[in-house]
Amino acid sequence: MNSGLLLLAAIGAVMLDRWLGEPRQWHPLVGFGRLAGAIEARWRVENAIPRHGQILGLSAWLLAVVPLSLLALALCRLPWGLGWLASCLCLYFSLGARSLEQHVLAVIHPLEAGDLTTARVSLGRIVSRDTAVLDADGVTRAALETTLENGNDAVFGALFWFALLGGPGAVLFRLANTLDAMWGYKSPRYRNFGWAAARLDDALNWLPARLTALTYALLGNTTQAITSWRHQAHTWDSPNAGPVMASGAGSLGLILGGTASYQGVGEQRPLLGAGRNPIARDLHRGLGLVRKGLTVWLTTGIMAWFASQLI
């Protein structure tokens, strides 16, 4: 598919995501989640030796991701415009910009109304940390962190791989990201089995995360964002979430990180960014970074295409 048609497919997918959001029924990723659960039940072995567990996890990852990515490749090569439509739908199903906004707004609105209980419940749908013990400041900080991180995971990462490999690239990225969310933990259950899912997601996310961090930096306090990225990102456990959140926090002039609880265990995380602690209205600013960044990426793609036509 030529670059012009690929760009039109990207614009179409972003418009579909904006207008329709995620499908409420028969979402492919929901079916994929069930498939991944079935594969895990068959391939994960309790108390396996570390190397054996890692091999089983890699085999399970390949079984879950490769056939569906090849199917996407075959569909995107169909003739008579069907391949273009398949490419557009592959990216649409891989994007989550509208869904991210809806989930974060479901936290913002009760926070602004003083309904902390509902805000905690809504936050618990999009983060893995314990939310029942969070105060309003903790809910706000957690929601902003996941907004910035998922700007990469649910938007810019999929766009990057779509630009590079078309529909199959977006599908590959999204499936890998989903498996990381399901298996990529350091708990006893997934430490070995989920090792491949975590490492492969890190690899696929490395460049998109840094482009996302650069995007955030350009849309706010650029100097502070770059400084936070350079000096703080390496302190974060995740090699990709660190640059994204440090840059985003610096761009917004806010401080993220600090104490968080996971499965009843408190964890003291490094501080990211600079300035003040976030408040509820800053969540709108975080969503604004993602929305503006999406506009910048599409505009850059359009300008690059026009420039290529003049050469």
Disulfide bonds with the S-S distance in Angstrom:
none
